[in-house]
Amino acid sequence: MMTGMGRLLDEMRGAIETSGKTRYRIAQESGVAESILSRLMSGERGLSIDALERLSDSLSLEISIRPKRRQRKGR
């Protein structure tokens, strides 16, 4: 099970793929370089917090932080 930033980046990749927008258009709208988007999509690199926020705004996404759910022992 992936947690933390890896999970967040996976969700961002999925949002980019299902957005119906080209990487070029997302880059233009967000100000995040197309080369950075390409490396993100290939799993080659992550994102800065600034880039993550700009992409989220461009894709009409909201990033939230919430407490982890407690896992019960034995499950």
N, C-alpha and C positions, 0 to 999 in steps of 0.2 A: 504494500500500500504506500503510495507516494504522499508525502505531506509537505507542508511549508511552501517554499518558493517554487519547487518543482511542480507541485500541483497547480499553483497559480499560473505558472507559465504554460502548462498543458491546457488549462482552461482558456488562456489568452489565445493560444494557437487555434483551438477549436472555434473560438469566437471570430477570429480572422477568417478561417476557412468557411464558415457558414454565413459571413456577413454579406456575401454577394458583391463585395467590392474587390477591385484589383489591389494588389500590393502598392502599385503606383498611386492609386487614388488615396489609399490609407496613408501612405507616406506624405502626400501633399496635404491632406486634411490634418494630420497629426503633427507634422514637422519632424517625424522620426524617419531617418534615412532609409531608403528602400533596401540598402545593403544590410542594415541592422535587422530589418524585418526578415530578409532572406536567411540570415544566420540564425535568427530566432526560430523560424519555421523548420530549419534543418536540425535544430537541437544543438547547434554549434556554440551558441552563446545565450546568455540571459538578457535581462533588461535592467537599466537603471530605474530607480523609483520615478524619476522625472519622465522617462520614456513610457513607463507603465501607465502613469497618470494621463499622459497625452493620448496614448492609444485608447485608453478606457473612455476618455471624453469623445474621441473620434468615432468610437463604435457604440456610443450611448450605453456604456457599462458602468456599473457602480462597484467599487471595491470596498469590502467591509471586513472588519476584524471582529471576531467573536470568540468567546471562550471555547476551548475544545470540549467535545462531549466526553464525559468520563466513560471509560471502558470498564465493563465488569470483568472481574477475574474469572477465568475458566471459560470465556467465550471468545 
